[in-house]
């Protein structure tokens, strides 16, 4: 009887799926990290909070901004992976990244990365909003600075990554032309900080358990579990208080009941995320959002209640 090895056909030959994954175009697409484009859904946050998503024009603008940020982010991922290629090759998990695995030549990755980073701000000019172009250019510059310098500086790495998330949310509001309230900016900033600190804490926990799998971030040597846990607690508490104050301040009679009711799933989201980080699974936030069903239920409930409060 002929044995079949996973990922191969009969006789040990590579399967069709494996051959497809190893082709240059597909490998280049994987190097762009399409799963992490999920973060760019933040461009919907400000228009949604302002009740603007019921307008077709707003939806089209948000779709365009999502595509622009996805292109810019992919460009910086390519440049980052080229810079870290030797470190990634020594890492148990990251060595499978297309550039580290040799599936995408470094010169091609650099050329594609530079092209995407330049194309995104340039293409945004077609939307006729110079401020959006400025936000997008600022995002590219900040991510490039993070890749080159800031990722190795404690605290600066946390602030830089959190700021990138905030810029995504700001870009959506700027593109559609909706005001960014102080409540919105504070909650988004604290949520971004919570996610970034949770990621670092999960990485540090893996390091202490001996599960890091290879070279670790330079900044992890500067952090302690206590510091990151306290920072995460601070961000969580401040975010909950800010959101509660916003929800309780809203007017609109029966609509306000939906805002007040949204406090419950919001707090449950914060508690669930903190639980997952304590379990050591916060190293890849996008994977949590895609795979943790309780968190997905809480987020859907939160979106439903807030949506009813805004659009009803």
C-alpha positions as CSV (number, residue, x, y, z in Angstrom):
1,X,0.0,0.0,0.0
2,X,1.3,3.5,-0.9
3,X,1.5,5.8,2.0
4,X,0.4,9.4,1.7
5,X,2.3,12.1,3.7
6,X,0.3,15.3,4.5
7,X,1.1,18.0,2.0
8,X,2.2,15.4,-0.6
9,X,0.6,13.2,-3.1
10,X,1.1,9.4,-3.5
11,X,4.8,8.5,-3.5
12,X,5.8,11.6,-1.5
13,X,5.5,14.1,-4.4
14,X,4.3,17.6,-3.5
15,X,0.6,18.0,-3.6
16,X,-1.1,20.6,-5.8
17,X,-1.9,22.9,-2.9
18,X,1.8,22.9,-1.8
19,X,3.1,23.5,-5.3
20,X,0.6,26.5,-5.6
21,X,1.8,27.9,-2.2
22,X,5.4,27.7,-3.4
23,X,4.8,29.6,-6.7
24,X,6.3,33.1,-6.7
25,X,3.0,35.1,-7.1
26,X,1.3,33.2,-4.3
27,X,4.4,33.4,-2.1
28,X,4.5,37.1,-2.7
29,X,0.9,37.4,-1.8
30,X,1.5,35.5,1.5
31,X,4.5,37.8,2.2
32,X,2.0,40.7,2.1
33,X,0.2,39.1,5.1
34,X,-3.4,39.4,3.9
35,X,-4.7,38.1,7.2
36,X,-3.4,41.3,8.9
37,X,-5.5,43.4,6.6
38,X,-8.2,42.7,9.1
39,X,-6.7,45.5,11.2
40,X,-7.6,48.0,8.4
41,X,-11.3,47.5,9.2
42,X,-10.6,50.3,11.7
43,X,-11.2,52.7,8.9
44,X,-14.9,52.0,9.3
45,X,-14.9,52.9,13.0
46,X,-15.3,56.7,12.8
47,X,-17.9,56.7,10.0
48,X,-19.9,54.0,11.8
49,X,-19.8,55.9,15.1
50,X,-21.0,59.0,13.3
51,X,-23.9,57.2,11.6
52,X,-22.5,57.7,8.1
53,X,-22.3,54.1,6.8
54,X,-25.9,54.3,5.6
55,X,-24.6,56.5,2.7
56,X,-23.3,54.6,-0.4
57,X,-20.6,57.3,-0.9
58,X,-19.3,56.8,2.6
59,X,-19.1,53.0,2.1
60,X,-17.2,53.4,-1.2
61,X,-14.7,55.8,0.4
62,X,-14.2,53.5,3.3
63,X,-13.6,50.6,0.9
64,X,-11.0,52.7,-1.0
65,X,-9.2,53.7,2.2
66,X,-9.2,50.1,3.4
67,X,-7.5,49.1,0.1
68,X,-5.0,51.9,0.4
69,X,-4.0,51.0,4.0
70,X,-3.8,47.3,3.0
71,X,-1.4,48.2,0.2
72,X,0.7,50.4,2.5
73,X,0.7,47.9,5.3
74,X,1.8,45.1,2.9
75,X,4.6,47.3,1.6
76,X,6.0,47.8,5.1
77,X,5.6,44.1,6.0
78,X,7.7,43.2,2.9
79,X,10.4,45.7,3.9
80,X,10.3,44.5,7.6
81,X,10.7,40.9,6.6
82,X,13.7,41.7,4.4
83,X,15.3,43.5,7.3
84,X,14.6,40.7,9.7
85,X,15.3,37.8,7.3
86,X,18.2,36.3,9.2
87,X,16.4,36.5,12.5
88,X,13.3,35.0,11.0
89,X,15.2,32.0,9.6
90,X,16.3,31.2,13.2
91,X,12.8,31.4,14.5
92,X,10.7,28.2,14.7
93,X,7.5,29.8,13.3
94,X,8.7,32.8,11.3
95,X,11.2,30.8,9.3
96,X,8.2,29.7,7.2
97,X,7.6,33.2,6.0
98,X,8.1,33.4,2.2
99,X,11.1,35.7,2.3
100,X,12.8,33.8,5.1
101,X,12.0,30.5,3.4
102,X,13.6,31.7,0.1
103,X,10.4,31.6,-1.8
104,X,10.5,35.4,-2.5
105,X,13.9,36.9,-3.4
106,X,14.8,39.8,-1.2
107,X,15.4,42.3,-4.1
108,X,11.9,41.6,-5.4
109,X,10.4,42.0,-1.9
110,X,12.3,45.4,-1.5
111,X,11.1,46.6,-4.9
112,X,7.5,45.6,-4.2
113,X,7.6,47.0,-0.7
114,X,8.9,50.4,-1.9
115,X,6.3,50.5,-4.7
116,X,3.4,49.7,-2.4
117,X,4.5,52.3,0.2
118,X,4.8,55.0,-2.5
119,X,1.7,54.0,-4.4
120,X,-0.8,54.1,-1.5
121,X,-0.3,57.8,-0.6
122,X,-0.1,58.8,-4.3
123,X,-3.3,56.9,-5.1
124,X,-5.1,58.6,-2.2
125,X,-4.8,61.9,-4.0
126,X,-7.5,60.7,-6.4
127,X,-10.0,60.8,-3.5
128,X,-9.5,64.6,-3.4
129,X,-8.8,64.8,0.4
130,X,-5.2,66.1,1.0
131,X,-5.5,65.5,4.8
132,X,-6.2,61.8,4.1
133,X,-3.0,61.7,2.0
134,X,-1.1,63.3,4.9
135,X,-2.5,60.7,7.3
136,X,-1.6,57.8,5.0
137,X,1.9,59.2,4.4
138,X,2.3,59.6,8.2
139,X,1.3,56.0,8.6
140,X,3.9,54.9,6.1
141,X,6.7,57.0,7.6
142,X,5.8,55.8,11.2
143,X,5.8,52.1,10.2
144,X,9.1,52.5,8.3
145,X,10.6,54.3,11.4
146,X,9.3,51.4,13.5
147,X,10.9,48.8,11.2
148,X,14.2,50.6,11.2
149,X,14.5,52.0,14.7
150,X,11.5,52.1,17.0
151,X,10.9,48.4,17.3
152,X,14.1,48.1,19.3
153,X,13.3,50.9,21.8
154,X,11.2,50.0,24.8
155,X,7.9,51.9,25.2
156,X,8.5,53.6,21.8
157,X,7.6,50.3,20.1
158,X,4.3,50.1,22.0
159,X,3.4,53.7,21.2
160,X,4.4,53.4,17.6
161,X,2.3,50.3,16.9
162,X,-0.7,51.7,18.8
163,X,-0.4,55.0,16.9
164,X,-0.5,53.1,13.6
165,X,-3.9,51.6,14.7
166,X,-5.2,55.1,15.6
167,X,-4.1,56.5,12.3
168,X,-6.2,53.9,10.5
169,X,-9.3,55.0,12.5
170,X,-8.5,58.6,11.9
171,X,-8.2,58.1,8.2
172,X,-11.7,56.7,7.9
173,X,-13.1,59.8,9.6
174,X,-11.0,62.1,7.5
175,X,-12.0,60.4,4.2
176,X,-15.7,60.5,4.9
177,X,-15.6,63.9,6.5
178,X,-17.1,63.1,9.9
179,X,-15.9,64.7,13.2
180,X,-13.6,62.8,15.5
181,X,-14.8,63.2,19.0
182,X,-12.6,63.2,22.0
183,X,-14.5,60.1,23.3
184,X,-13.8,58.2,20.0
185,X,-10.1,59.1,19.9
186,X,-9.5,58.2,23.6
187,X,-11.3,54.8,23.3
188,X,-9.5,53.8,20.1
189,X,-6.1,54.9,21.5
190,X,-6.6,52.9,24.7
191,X,-7.9,49.9,22.8
192,X,-4.9,50.0,20.5
193,X,-2.6,50.2,23.5
194,X,-4.3,47.3,25.1
195,X,-3.9,45.1,22.0
196,X,-0.2,46.0,21.6
197,X,0.7,45.5,25.2
198,X,-1.2,42.2,25.2
199,X,0.8,41.0,22.2
200,X,4.1,41.9,23.9
201,X,3.0,40.2,27.1
202,X,2.1,37.0,25.3
203,X,5.5,37.1,23.6
204,X,7.3,37.6,26.9
205,X,5.3,34.7,28.5
206,X,6.3,32.5,25.6
207,X,10.0,33.5,26.1
208,X,9.9,32.7,29.8
209,X,8.3,29.3,29.1
210,X,11.0,28.6,26.5
211,X,8.5,28.6,23.7
212,X,9.8,31.6,21.8
213,X,11.2,29.4,19.1
214,X,14.2,31.5,18.3
215,X,15.5,35.1,18.5
216,X,13.3,37.4,20.4
217,X,12.5,41.1,20.2
218,X,15.1,43.4,21.7
219,X,12.5,45.2,23.7
220,X,11.4,42.1,25.5
221,X,14.6,42.2,27.4
222,X,13.6,45.5,28.8
223,X,10.0,44.6,29.8
224,X,8.9,42.6,32.8
225,X,5.6,40.6,33.1
226,X,4.5,42.8,36.0
227,X,5.1,46.0,34.0
228,X,3.2,44.8,30.9
229,X,0.4,43.4,33.1
230,X,0.0,46.7,35.0
231,X,0.0,48.6,31.7
232,X,-2.6,46.3,30.3
233,X,-4.7,46.8,33.4
234,X,-4.4,50.6,33.2
235,X,-5.4,50.7,29.6
236,X,-8.4,48.3,30.2
237,X,-9.7,50.3,33.2
238,X,-9.3,53.7,31.4
239,X,-11.0,52.4,28.3
240,X,-14.0,50.9,30.2
241,X,-14.5,54.2,32.2
242,X,-14.3,56.3,29.0
243,X,-16.7,54.1,27.1
244,X,-19.2,54.1,30.0
245,X,-19.1,57.9,30.2
246,X,-19.7,58.1,26.5
247,X,-22.6,55.7,26.6
248,X,-24.3,57.3,29.6
249,X,-23.9,60.8,28.1
250,X,-25.8,59.9,24.8
251,X,-29.2,61.4,24.3
252,X,-32.1,60.0,22.3
253,X,-34.6,58.4,24.6
254,X,-35.1,54.8,23.7
255,X,-31.9,54.8,21.6
256,X,-29.9,55.6,24.6
257,X,-31.0,52.2,26.1
258,X,-29.0,50.5,23.3
259,X,-25.9,52.6,24.1
260,X,-26.2,51.8,27.8
261,X,-26.9,48.2,27.0
262,X,-23.7,48.1,24.9
263,X,-21.7,48.6,28.1
264,X,-22.2,45.0,29.0
265,X,-20.7,43.4,25.8
266,X,-18.0,46.1,25.8
267,X,-16.8,45.1,29.3
268,X,-17.1,41.4,28.4
269,X,-14.9,42.1,25.4
270,X,-12.2,43.7,27.6
271,X,-12.5,40.9,30.1
272,X,-12.3,38.1,27.5
273,X,-9.3,39.6,25.7
274,X,-7.5,40.0,29.0
275,X,-8.3,36.4,29.8
276,X,-6.9,35.2,26.5
277,X,-3.7,37.2,27.0
278,X,-3.3,35.7,30.5
279,X,-3.5,32.3,28.9
280,X,-0.7,33.3,26.6
281,X,-2.6,33.4,23.3
282,X,-2.4,37.1,22.5
283,X,0.8,36.9,20.4
284,X,-1.3,37.2,17.2
285,X,-4.3,39.5,17.8
286,X,-5.7,38.9,14.3
287,X,-5.8,35.2,15.0
288,X,-7.8,35.8,18.2
289,X,-10.4,37.8,16.3
290,X,-10.6,35.0,13.6
291,X,-10.7,32.0,15.9
292,X,-12.1,32.8,19.3
293,X,-15.8,32.3,19.1
294,X,-16.8,33.8,22.5
295,X,-14.9,37.0,21.6
296,X,-16.7,37.0,18.2
297,X,-20.1,36.7,19.8
298,X,-19.3,39.5,22.2
299,X,-18.1,41.8,19.4
300,X,-21.1,41.1,17.2
301,X,-23.4,41.9,20.2
302,X,-21.5,45.1,20.8
303,X,-21.7,46.1,17.2
304,X,-25.4,45.3,17.1
305,X,-26.3,47.4,20.1
306,X,-24.2,50.3,19.1
307,X,-25.5,50.2,15.6
308,X,-29.1,50.2,16.8
309,X,-28.3,53.1,19.1
310,X,-26.8,55.1,16.2
311,X,-28.9,54.1,13.2
312,X,-32.3,53.3,14.6
